[in-house]
């Protein structure tokens, strides 16, 4: 089935723009303008996958026409049979390329290329929930390392048993948000706590929030809306006390939103990081209000942390992890907890693409 005219016209326009951007970036007149080059590079990078895939499709279509022309003049039956097989294979390849292009043409989430601010909080389950919150931080840290991303701790509130009541950290790397945004929500764990002498399984929950990291130019904060307090850092039970007052607490007065940052020794760095987190939280809040009418399609709702609100269950006795949104169960919990998340991430992204394709169609 030939490609729809509207889709081909869109692809032709994108391919033409890609060629124009290549010319402008190669023009010596652009070399002296760093901001212009940055802008052109960003635009080129955004449409490059579509343009290159369309060029591949055009090349394949030309090859098909060449084979059809040869077939029309061929009299040898054996050669005709080979050419027909080649045409059949070419049609399958074209269909696959068109399917890829449909996905590439889906509206691009402008936040996908950003780094990420992640927050993990213990929910229902007391100490066991806090211990699992620490396990999830370890899982995401290991996944980030496998992707070549940098992990920077921002704020940590520990328990006496080595668990985590709350932790926030930056995952710095290209495409981090695109791969981690579906992790937002309630994660449920079912396992026997170390302190349980009767061997009974306990169910606990942990909430995960994934926010795109924003620069000041992307979302400006009004200094008049902020109250900034300085205090001394402290760890579990008053341990790890920082003798200098370098920890920062920023309160956004209009919303009452509070962000603390106490991992850096520098007061300036803590303030910078706290403002970055606040900026991302307010931006996400604004996005959620704008998208309220399609909230059912969003996958970034953290919920209240109660046991019946969950996106994924980690069942240790049975060695399985189940993502309830797509019905995918993997019986390799140890690998998952060691950062092997790609099967879930890829399946969630594919499901999201399929849903959006259906909506577009």
C-alpha positions in Angstrom: 0.0 0.0 0.0 1.6 3.3 -1.1 2.4 5.9 1.6 -0.3 8.5 2.2 0.2 11.8 0.3 0.0 13.9 3.4 2.7 11.9 5.2 5.0 12.0 2.1 4.6 15.8 1.9 5.5 16.1 5.6 8.6 13.9 5.1 9.7 15.9 2.0 9.4 19.1 3.9 11.5 17.7 6.8 14.1 16.3 4.4 14.4 19.6 2.6 14.7 21.5 5.9 17.4 19.1 7.0 19.4 19.8 3.9 19.1 23.6 4.4 20.3 23.2 8.0 23.3 21.3 6.8 24.1 24.1 4.3 23.8 26.8 6.9 26.0 25.0 9.4 28.6 24.6 6.7 28.4 28.3 5.8 31.6 30.1 7.1 29.3 33.1 7.8 27.7 31.0 10.7 31.0 30.1 12.3 31.3 33.4 14.3 27.9 33.1 15.9 28.1 30.5 18.7 24.4 30.9 19.7 23.3 30.5 16.1 25.4 27.4 15.6 23.9 25.9 18.8 20.4 26.6 17.6 21.0 25.2 14.2 22.7 22.1 15.7 19.7 21.5 18.0 17.2 21.9 15.1 19.3 19.5 12.9 19.6 16.9 15.6 15.9 16.9 16.2 14.9 16.1 12.6 18.0 14.1 11.6 16.4 10.6 12.4 13.4 11.4 10.3 15.3 12.9 7.4 17.8 10.0 7.3 15.1 7.4 7.5 13.2 9.1 4.7 16.3 9.2 2.5 16.7 5.5 3.1 13.1 4.9 2.0 13.7 7.0 -1.2 16.7 4.9 -2.0 14.8 1.7 -1.5 11.9 2.9 -3.7 14.4 3.7 -6.5 15.9 0.2 -6.2 12.4 -1.2 -6.5 11.8 0.8 -9.7 15.1 -0.3 -11.1 14.3 -4.0 -10.5 10.7 -3.6 -12.0 12.3 -2.0 -15.1 14.7 -4.9 -15.5 11.9 -7.4 -14.9 9.8 -5.9 -17.7 12.5 -6.7 -20.2 13.7 -10.0 -18.8 12.8 -13.2 -20.6 14.7 -15.8 -18.7 12.3 -17.6 -16.3 14.9 -18.2 -13.6 16.0 -14.6 -13.6 12.4 -13.4 -13.5 11.8 -15.6 -10.5 14.8 -14.1 -8.6 13.7 -10.6 -9.5 10.2 -11.2 -8.2 11.6 -12.5 -4.9 13.8 -9.4 -4.7 10.7 -7.2 -5.2 8.8 -9.1 -2.5 11.6 -8.6 -0.1 11.8 -4.9 -1.1 8.1 -4.4 -0.4 8.5 -5.8 3.1 11.4 -3.5 3.7 9.4 -0.5 2.5 6.5 -1.4 4.8 8.9 -1.7 7.7 10.5 1.7 6.9 7.1 3.4 6.6 6.1 1.9 10.0 9.3 3.4 11.5 8.6 6.8 9.9 5.1 6.9 11.4 6.6 6.5 14.8 9.3 9.1 14.2 6.6 11.5 13.0 4.7 11.3 16.3 4.8 14.5 18.3 8.1 14.8 20.1 8.2 15.3 23.8 10.4 18.4 24.1 11.6 17.1 27.5 12.9 13.7 26.2 16.5 14.8 25.7 16.8 16.4 29.1 18.5 15.1 32.2 16.3 14.0 35.1 15.7 14.8 38.7 14.4 11.7 40.5 12.8 11.6 44.0 12.2 8.4 45.9 10.1 8.3 49.0 9.1 5.5 51.4 5.4 5.0 51.4 3.3 2.4 53.3 5.3 -0.2 55.2 7.6 1.6 57.7 11.2 0.4 57.9 10.7 -2.1 55.1 9.4 0.6 52.8 12.5 2.7 53.6 14.8 -0.2 52.9 13.2 -0.8 49.6 13.5 2.9 48.7 17.2 2.5 49.2 17.1 -0.6 46.9 15.3 1.4 44.2 17.9 4.1 44.4 20.6 1.5 43.9 18.7 0.0 41.0 18.4 3.3 39.2 22.0 4.2 39.9 23.2 0.9 38.4 20.9 1.5 35.4 22.2 5.0 34.9 25.8 3.7 35.0 25.0 1.2 32.3 23.6 4.0 30.1 26.7 6.1 30.7 24.9 8.8 32.7 26.2 10.6 35.8 24.4 10.3 39.1 24.6 13.2 41.6 23.0 13.0 45.0 21.0 16.2 46.1 19.2 15.3 49.3 19.1 12.3 51.6 17.0 11.5 54.6 18.1 8.1 56.0 16.8 5.8 58.7 18.8 4.1 61.5 18.5 0.7 59.7 20.1 2.0 56.5 16.9 2.7 54.7 15.8 5.9 53.0 12.8 8.0 54.0 13.4 10.3 51.1 16.2 10.8 48.5 16.5 13.1 45.5 19.3 12.9 42.9 20.2 14.1 39.4 20.6 11.7 36.5 22.6 13.6 34.0 22.8 12.4 30.5 21.2 12.7 27.0 17.9 11.0 26.7 17.6 10.3 30.4 14.0 11.6 30.7 12.9 9.7 27.6 14.0 6.4 29.2 13.0 7.1 32.8 9.8 9.1 32.6 7.6 6.0 32.8 9.2 5.1 36.2 7.0 7.7 38.0 4.4 6.1 40.2 4.0 3.7 43.1 6.3 0.7 43.3 5.1 -2.2 45.5 7.4 -4.7 47.1 6.4 -8.1 48.6 9.1 -9.9 50.6 9.9 -11.2 54.0 11.6 -8.5 56.1 14.9 -9.4 57.9 13.2 -8.6 61.2 10.3 -11.0 60.6 10.9 -14.2 62.6 7.7 -16.0 61.4 8.6 -15.7 57.7 5.6 -13.7 56.8 5.5 -11.7 53.6 5.1 -8.0 54.0 3.7 -5.6 51.3 5.2 -2.1 51.3 5.2 0.8 48.8 7.6 3.4 47.6 6.8 6.4 45.4 9.1 7.5 42.5 8.8 10.9 40.8 10.7 11.7 37.6 11.1 15.4 36.6 12.9 16.9 33.6 15.8 19.1 34.7 15.3 22.7 33.5 17.7 25.5 32.9 16.8 29.0 34.2 16.0 30.1 30.6 13.4 27.4 30.4 11.5 28.3 33.5 12.1 31.5 35.4 11.5 31.8 39.2 10.5 35.2 40.7 12.9 35.9 43.5 10.1 37.7 45.4 8.2 34.3 45.5 11.1 32.6 47.3 12.1 32.2 51.0 15.6 30.7 51.4 16.8 29.3 54.7 20.2 28.0 55.6 20.7 25.2 58.1 23.2 22.5 59.2 23.1 19.1 57.4 22.3 16.1 59.4 22.0 12.3 58.8 20.2 9.5 60.6 19.8 10.1 64.3 21.6 13.4 64.1 24.8 11.7 62.7 26.9 13.1 59.9 26.4 16.6 61.2 27.9 19.3 59.0 29.5 21.9 61.4 29.0 24.6 58.8 25.5 25.9 57.8 25.6 24.9 54.1 22.3 23.1 53.7 19.6 25.0 51.9 15.8 25.0 52.2 13.9 26.9 49.5 10.2 27.6 50.0 8.0 28.7 47.0 5.6 31.0 48.8 2.7 31.0 46.3 2.4 27.2 46.3 4.0 26.3 49.7 6.3 23.9 47.9 9.5 23.2 49.8 12.9 21.8 48.5 15.9 21.0 50.6 19.4 20.3 49.4 22.2 19.3 51.7 24.6 17.0 49.9 27.1 19.6 48.6 29.5 21.2 51.1 29.1 24.5 49.3 26.1 26.6 50.2 26.2 28.1 46.7 26.0 24.7 45.1 23.2 23.5 47.4 21.2 26.6 46.6 21.8 26.2 42.9 20.6 22.6 43.0 17.6 23.4 45.2 16.5 26.0 42.8 16.9 23.6 39.9 14.7 21.0 41.6 12.1 23.6 42.5 12.0 24.8 38.9 11.4 21.3 37.7 8.7 20.6 40.2 6.8 23.8 39.4 7.2 23.1 35.6 5.8 19.6 36.1 2.9 21.0 38.1 2.2 23.4 35.3 2.3 20.6 32.8 -0.1 18.5 34.8 -2.6 21.3 35.0 -2.4 21.9 31.2 -2.9 18.2 30.6 -5.6 17.6 33.2 -8.2 16.7 30.5 -6.0 13.8 29.3 -4.8 12.7 32.8 -5.8 9.1 32.0 -3.1 9.0 29.4 -0.4 10.3 31.7 1.9 7.8 33.4 3.6 10.2 35.8 1.2 10.3 38.7 2.9 9.4 42.0 -0.4 8.9 43.9 -0.6 8.8 47.7 1.6 5.7 48.3 -1.1 3.4 49.5 -0.8 -0.3 48.6 -3.6 -0.4 46.0 -2.0 2.3 43.8 0.9 0.7 42.0 2.5 0.6 38.6 4.9 -2.3 39.4 5.2 -5.1 41.9 8.5 -6.7 43.0 7.7 -10.1 44.5 10.9 -11.5 46.0 9.6 -15.0 47.2 8.5 -15.8 43.6 11.4 -14.0 42.0 9.2 -11.9 39.7 8.7 -8.3 38.7 5.4 -7.3 37.1 4.5 -4.0 35.4 0.8 -3.6 35.7 0.4 -1.0 33.0 1.5 -3.3 30.2 1.0 -6.7 31.9 4.7 -7.6 31.5 6.1 -10.1 34.1 9.8 -11.0 34.3 11.1 -13.8 36.5 14.5 -12.3 37.1 14.2 -10.0 40.0 17.9 -10.1 40.9 18.8 -8.8 37.4 16.2 -6.1 37.6 17.3 -4.9 41.0 20.9 -4.8 39.6 19.8 -2.2 37.0 18.7 -4.5 34.1 15.7 -2.3 33.3 15.8 -2.2 29.5 13.1 -4.8 28.9 10.6 -2.8 30.9 11.8 0.6 29.6 11.6 -0.6 25.9 8.2 -2.3 26.4 6.7 0.8 28.0 8.0 3.1 25.3 6.7 0.7 22.6 3.3 0.7 24.3 3.2 4.4 24.5 4.1 4.7 20.8 1.3 2.2 19.9 -1.2 4.2 22.0 -0.2 7.5 20.3 -0.3 5.9 16.9 -3.8 4.7 17.5 -4.8 8.2 18.7 -3.3 9.7 15.6 -5.0 7.2 13.3 
